Amino acid sequence: MSFYDRLKYFVKNHSTQSIDFLGMNTVKRSSDVLSIQSKHYLQASELTADQETIDKIVKVIIKKDRTHRYYIGKKDNNIKEANKEIYKYESLCTHNVTITPNSEGNFDLYLEGIPLGQIPEKFNPDVRHYLQTTILMAFAYVKGGPYKYYDTESQRVQEKNEPFDLSIYIQFS
């Protein structure tokens, strides 16, 4: 028996024994994985009518961005091929989302430490229950702002602007 065959035999026999000895199982059981208990999608414009607050939060998110991957990395010739609007900051998001109870029995939502507004009352029972018993995962994506699109009439890439908004995702696991 060659050295390679002996090594292969040793690894084959001892690797399965050591896994059995340690009681390790390479297959994950469903009880080991966190399951989603509750999830909610919100728009910042649903929580506040104050566009200045939304703009202030978006400016903080843009300032903290280190990638500078605006227009999702597309150049003007890629925008022509995409044949849709490509927003300058659409790939930017923040995980700095905080939910805190207030004195009225509702929950305030903060993005980047800036108060955005109250979570809608219809979500309060879920938030109240799951905030104490599960793990919170939340993030907010920038929507709106400057965007580019290909104008077929002028045969050029045009740039326009719309008000900022934020898509907020809240999940309890």
Residue pairs with C-beta under 8 A, 6 or more apart in sequence:
1 9
19 25
19 26
34 135
34 173
35 173
36 171
36 172
36 173
37 130
37 134
37 172
37 173
38 126
38 130
38 134
38 171
38 172
39 169
39 170
39 171
39 172
40 119
40 123
40 126
40 169
40 170
40 171
41 167
41 168
41 169
41 170
42 109
42 119
42 120
42 167
42 168
42 170
43 143
43 165
43 166
43 167
43 168
44 54
44 57
44 111
44 116
44 117
44 140
44 165
44 166
44 168
45 54
45 165
46 120
47 109
47 116
47 117
47 118
47 119
47 120
48 54
48 116
48 117
51 163
51 164
53 114
53 115
53 116
54 116
54 163
54 164
54 165
54 166
55 164
56 114
57 111
57 112
57 114
57 116
57 140
57 166
58 89
58 142
58 145
58 164
58 166
60 94
60 112
60 114
61 89
61 92
61 93
61 94
61 112
61 140
61 142
62 89
62 92
62 142
64 94
64 112
65 92
67 91
69 91
70 88
70 89
71 79
71 86
71 87
71 88
71 148
72 86
72 90
72 91
73 91
74 82
74 86
76 148
76 157
79 86
79 148
79 149
79 150
79 157
80 150
80 157
82 150
83 150
84 149
85 147
85 148
85 149
86 147
86 148
86 149
87 142
87 143
87 144
87 145
87 146
87 147
88 145
88 146
88 147
88 148
89 142
89 145
89 146
90 141
90 142
90 143
92 141
92 142
93 139
93 140
93 141
93 142
94 111
94 112
94 139
94 140
95 138
95 139
96 111
96 112
96 113
97 109
97 110
97 111
97 138
97 139
97 140
97 168
97 170
98 109
98 110
98 111
98 113
99 107
99 108
99 109
99 110
99 119
99 127
99 131
99 136
99 138
99 170
100 107
100 108
100 110
101 107
101 108
101 128
101 131
102 108
102 118
105 124
106 118
106 119
106 121
106 124
107 118
107 119
107 123
107 124
107 127
107 128
107 131
108 115
108 117
108 118
108 119
109 115
109 116
109 117
109 118
109 119
109 168
110 116
111 140
111 166
111 168
116 166
119 127
126 172
127 170
130 136
130 172
131 172
134 172
134 173
135 172
135 173
136 170
136 171
136 172
137 170
137 171
137 172
137 173
138 168
138 169
138 170
138 171
139 168
139 169
140 166
140 167
140 168
140 169
141 166
141 167
141 169
142 164
142 166
143 164
143 165
143 166
143 167
144 162
144 163
144 164
144 165
145 161
145 162
145 164
146 159
146 160
146 161
147 159
147 160
147 161
147 162
148 157
148 158
148 159
148 160
149 157
149 158
149 160
150 156
150 157
150 158
151 157
151 158
